[in-house]
């Protein structure tokens, strides 16, 4: 009969890991929130006095929105990464998944559920911030208009439906083919908001902006999520690490190239990108670029040094470097959330108030745009006048928010549109199909006049 000798350091290893797990996770969350808070402050630019008639939803909504968005991004990355691990990084033969991959698929279900819940809550906070009231004071009409008549609202519905379906479908018994289908669904959920909302939807060349940003989001999520899943389920598996190294190299290139192209398209060209570097928006762009560069160097070290050590049975160096790489990538995700919530520089931003030559009064209007990143009010109504954000696409839905205490109408001089807007409501109407400048007024007050530019 043989006995196994356990060294004291082996006995203490598991308890020590458990003891440090909670403090480490707490420090990581605190660090991410600190990065997010700093980035939002930088991206918001100089503080301007609150405009009369423009209601604020409160600090809970103002700061809770970005935090929930960050939670949704992390849940999305977790979903994509665990499914990537099961479907690609650690496949098994005969249609069956290895034990690590089955655990990854089970975890993907929890990540997808968190993604769905965070998306739903984020949508509620978005419309609350847009209308300027607390979530508990929202009326059903505003929520309905947001969900059914705006791109951002439809994105919330679709992403919630897809991710909830993933949470139900992801089961430990899922085969390799099923894991790949689930991964395809998760990637589709990533792309939906890019297509329906965000800065890319307002860019002058929408198709190019949408495509480059979609590639950027997908590549970055595969990159970050795959590394996290590898650390959790396959950190001592040279085969999985080797597969991930190849995927990460492609993701690095796609993220870098698509990020540069997307910034140029959204801001309006290389010159506008250079000009934006002196703004808070530009600082966040530089921060993302620096993070990408650092992680690229760490990845090079992986391929050159730690992967050979891992194959030789020495996983320690790989784990340590991968932990640092993951931390940098998550900080970059926080910067990306703040960047998406920050309006592009006014001089470069397509669709900003300065792009409407027919409405010079709106160009200097601090209320124009009422920009909330993923959703902007096209026409804002206060107690004194209309405020038009800028040009809109022909045939698109124009969002109107009446923040005043009186009903108004949006009535075109040529009769092309005429809508009633009750006090304190949110609605949309269809822009004319033909480009041009459409003067409009309110039948209730001669002082309410402005021009809608249709491109």
Beta strands, then each sheet from edge to edge (+ up, - down):
strand 1: 379-381
strand 2: 386-388
strand 3: 397-402
strand 4: 408-412
strand 5: 418-421
strand 6: 426-430
strand 7: 436-442
strand 8: 445-454
sheet 1: 2+ 1- 3- 6+
sheet 2: 5+ 4- 7+ 8-
end
